[in-house]
Amino acid sequence: MLAVLGLPNVVSAAIVAAVVAVVFRARVFGANDRTRTSWIDAWLKASVTFVFVVFFTVFVPSYVMQTETVAGFDRNAQDLIGLSLFGVAFLATLWGLRYAYRTKRV
């Protein structure tokens, strides 16, 4: 459905999110008044945040776990790698949301 130029859906979704972020850069990343945010700003910010969280906490660890190198490791090592990737992405998301809140971007 999202296949752009024959690329997989995950890559296509990331490209679409990047294009939206670049085109609507001022609306997505700009500081705003929290009591007077337009619906388009709220939806754009929520959409970019959602795509970031899903891409880096679901698809990146899943892709890394399916690589030939990681698949050859012991099961405990695979679990540690997957958990580490998920944990770093989750902590980056929490930090990013906190930063965005403190700078009045969300």
C-alpha positions in Angstrom: 0.0 0.0 0.0 2.8 2.5 0.9 5.3 1.0 -1.5 7.2 3.9 -3.0 9.4 3.1 -6.0 9.1 -0.6 -5.1 10.7 -0.2 -1.6 9.4 -2.2 1.4 6.6 -0.6 3.4 8.8 0.2 6.4 11.2 2.2 4.2 8.4 3.8 2.4 6.8 4.9 5.7 10.1 6.4 6.9 10.5 8.3 3.6 6.9 9.7 3.8 7.5 10.7 7.5 10.8 12.4 6.5 9.1 14.3 3.6 6.3 15.4 5.9 8.8 16.5 8.5 10.9 18.5 6.0 7.9 20.1 4.2 6.1 21.0 7.4 9.3 21.6 9.4 8.1 24.8 11.0 4.8 23.3 12.1 6.2 20.0 13.3 9.3 21.3 15.2 8.4 24.9 15.9 7.5 26.2 19.4 3.9 27.0 19.9 1.4 28.2 22.4 -0.1 25.1 24.1 -3.5 26.6 24.5 -3.9 27.7 20.9 -2.5 24.8 18.9 -4.2 24.2 15.6 -5.5 20.7 14.8 -3.1 20.3 11.9 -0.1 21.1 14.1 -1.3 18.6 16.7 -1.9 15.9 14.1 1.5 16.5 12.4 3.4 16.4 15.7 1.6 13.3 16.8 2.1 11.6 13.5 5.8 12.3 13.4 6.2 11.1 17.0 4.2 7.9 16.3 6.2 7.0 13.2 9.5 7.7 15.1 8.4 5.5 18.0 7.1 2.6 15.9 10.0 2.7 13.5 12.8 2.7 16.1 11.2 0.5 18.8 9.6 -2.1 16.5 11.1 -2.2 13.0 14.7 -1.5 13.7 15.1 -4.2 16.5 13.1 -6.6 14.4 15.3 -6.0 11.3 18.5 -6.3 13.3 17.3 -9.6 14.8 16.7 -11.0 11.4 20.1 -10.3 10.0 22.4 -13.2 9.4 25.0 -12.0 11.9 22.6 -11.7 14.9 20.7 -14.8 14.0 23.9 -16.8 14.4 24.3 -15.7 18.0 23.2 -17.6 21.1 19.5 -16.9 22.1 20.5 -15.0 25.2 22.8 -12.7 23.1 19.9 -12.2 20.6 17.6 -11.2 23.5 20.2 -8.8 24.9 20.7 -7.1 21.5 17.0 -6.8 20.9 16.4 -5.4 24.4 19.3 -3.0 24.1 18.0 -1.6 20.8 14.5 -1.3 22.1 15.7 0.3 25.4 17.9 2.9 23.6 15.0 3.8 21.3 12.5 4.0 24.2 14.8 6.2 26.3 15.5 8.4 23.2 11.8 8.8 22.8 11.2 9.7 26.4 14.1 12.2 26.3 12.8 13.7 23.1 9.3 14.1 24.4 10.6 15.7 27.6 12.8 18.1 25.6 9.9 19.0 23.3 7.7 19.7 26.3 10.3 21.9 28.0 10.9 23.9 24.9 7.1 24.3 24.3 7.1 22.3 21.1 4.3 19.9 22.2 
